[in-house]
Amino acid sequence: MYPIRIRVVNALSGVEEWVTIAFVPFVQKDQEANARVKGKARRCGVLQRTLYLALREAIASSHAGTDLEDAIGGYSRLYFRVLFYCCDQMEERAVLCLKSGMCAYPCSNCMVAQEDLGVTAALSAGDRRVIRTLQRQNGLMQSGKSRMLPQRRRRAALKAMDSYNAFIPALSCMAGLATPSIHLHNMIAFHALHVRWFALLFRRVPSSESVFLSNC
């Protein structure tokens, strides 16, 4: 079981507290054809359903608001917002339902192609568009329910357009992430501990390979 924790900040005292809101069960892969691929799909589905169940009240509050028992600064109704999601890169892509590893478009907030990493062409890559990505994820999920040849061709065409999994991120239901200001792909903040650990590993890479990695 993996815990899901959120940091709650008291608006009056400024005291911060980490609260565990859910546990994600670990999903083993079965002994079957394409077990690795199917295992990844099941884990993705379990994660997104767990996130939605854990945050469904916060999601509703982000749209309709929540009445406070005591007004704070003259305000009696608050709307929930996610400003940052602190994680490492693998967790980031799992939460956003994007493929991990070396895929066609490895960046979570822009559309730089894999072959353009580390070259000047990467600087002109367009931003990842939240609504378009969610529409294609939805189309991929819907077409996955059918085994008919036209739907299989549609899935192949959709997969070639981007690097996402056939699920819609639960966090896209949150106001402000898939509605203006469309912040879904820009809310990620990388945890300093993970970044420092990567830096320690990076120093152990031979110098010739370090030059290549730094250009990526």
URUR-V288756 format. One record per residue. N is the residue number from 1. RES is the residue in three letters. SS is DSSP state (A for helix, B for strand, O for the rest). OMEGA is omega in whole degrees, -180 to 180 (NA if undefined). Layout:
N:RES:SS:OMEGA
N:RES:SS:OMEGA
This chain:
1:MET:O:178
2:TYR:B:-178
3:PRO:B:170
4:ILE:B:-176
5:ARG:B:175
6:ILE:B:178
7:ARG:B:-179
8:VAL:B:180
9:VAL:B:177
10:ASN:O:-176
11:ALA:O:-178
12:LEU:O:-176
13:SER:O:-177
14:GLY:O:-180
15:VAL:O:180
16:GLU:B:-180
17:GLU:B:176
18:TRP:B:-176
19:VAL:B:175
20:THR:B:-175
21:ILE:B:-179
22:ALA:B:175
23:PHE:B:178
24:VAL:B:180
25:PRO:O:177
26:PHE:O:-176
27:VAL:O:177
28:GLN:O:175
29:LYS:O:-179
30:ASP:O:175
31:GLN:O:-176
32:GLU:O:176
33:ALA:O:-178
34:ASN:O:-175
35:ALA:A:-178
36:ARG:A:-179
37:VAL:A:-179
38:LYS:A:177
39:GLY:A:177
40:LYS:A:180
41:ALA:A:179
42:ARG:A:180
43:ARG:A:178
44:CYS:A:179
45:GLY:A:180
46:VAL:A:-180
47:LEU:A:-177
48:GLN:A:178
49:ARG:A:178
50:THR:A:178
51:LEU:A:-179
52:TYR:A:-180
53:LEU:A:-178
54:ALA:A:-173
55:LEU:A:-174
56:ARG:A:178
57:GLU:A:177
58:ALA:A:178
59:ILE:A:177
60:ALA:A:179
61:SER:A:-179
62:SER:A:180
63:HIS:A:-175
64:ALA:A:180
65:GLY:O:179
66:THR:B:178
67:ASP:B:179
68:LEU:B:176
69:GLU:B:178
70:ASP:B:-180
71:ALA:B:177
72:ILE:B:-180
73:GLY:O:-180
74:GLY:O:-180
75:TYR:B:-180
76:SER:B:179
77:ARG:B:-178
78:LEU:B:179
79:TYR:O:-176
80:PHE:O:177
81:ARG:O:173
82:VAL:O:-180
83:LEU:O:180
84:PHE:O:172
85:TYR:B:-174
86:CYS:B:-175
87:CYS:B:169
88:ASP:O:-172
89:GLN:A:-180
90:MET:A:178
91:GLU:A:178
92:GLU:A:-176
93:ARG:A:177
94:ALA:A:-179
95:VAL:A:-179
96:LEU:O:-179
97:CYS:O:174
98:LEU:B:-179
99:LYS:O:176
100:SER:O:177
101:GLY:O:-177
102:MET:O:179
103:CYS:O:-173
104:ALA:O:-180
105:TYR:O:-169
106:PRO:O:-178
107:CYS:O:-178
108:SER:O:-177
109:ASN:O:174
110:CYS:B:-175
111:MET:O:176
112:VAL:O:180
113:ALA:O:-178
114:GLN:A:-177
115:GLU:A:180
116:ASP:A:180
117:LEU:O:176
118:GLY:O:179
119:VAL:O:-175
120:THR:A:180
121:ALA:A:180
122:ALA:A:-178
123:LEU:A:-178
124:SER:A:-180
125:ALA:O:180
126:GLY:O:178
127:ASP:B:174
128:ARG:O:-177
129:ARG:O:-172
130:VAL:A:-175
131:ILE:A:-180
132:ARG:A:180
133:THR:A:180
134:LEU:A:178
135:GLN:A:180
136:ARG:A:175
137:GLN:A:178
138:ASN:A:178
139:GLY:A:179
140:LEU:A:179
141:MET:A:-179
142:GLN:A:-180
143:SER:A:179
144:GLY:O:180
145:LYS:O:-178
146:SER:O:177
147:ARG:O:-180
148:MET:O:-175
149:LEU:A:179
150:PRO:A:179
151:GLN:A:177
152:ARG:A:177
153:ARG:A:178
154:ARG:A:178
155:ARG:A:180
156:ALA:A:180
157:ALA:A:180
158:LEU:A:179
159:LYS:A:-179
160:ALA:A:-178
161:MET:A:-172
162:ASP:O:-179
163:SER:O:-178
164:TYR:B:175
165:ASN:O:-174
166:ALA:O:175
167:PHE:O:176
168:ILE:O:-179
169:PRO:O:178
170:ALA:A:-178
171:LEU:A:178
172:SER:A:176
173:CYS:A:-176
174:MET:O:178
175:ALA:O:-179
176:GLY:O:180
177:LEU:O:174
178:ALA:O:171
179:THR:O:180
180:PRO:O:20
181:SER:O:176
182:ILE:O:-170
183:HIS:O:-170
184:LEU:A:-175
185:HIS:A:-179
186:ASN:A:-176
187:MET:O:-172
188:ILE:B:171
189:ALA:B:-177
190:PHE:B:-177
191:HIS:O:-176
192:ALA:A:-180
193:LEU:A:179
194:HIS:A:180
195:VAL:A:180
196:ARG:A:179
197:TRP:A:177
198:PHE:A:-180
199:ALA:A:178
200:LEU:A:178
201:LEU:A:-179
202:PHE:A:-178
203:ARG:A:-178
204:ARG:O:180
205:VAL:O:177
206:PRO:O:-171
207:SER:A:-178
208:SER:A:179
209:GLU:A:179
210:SER:A:178
211:VAL:A:-180
212:PHE:A:-178
213:LEU:A:-179
214:SER:A:177
215:ASN:A:179
216:CYS:O:NA
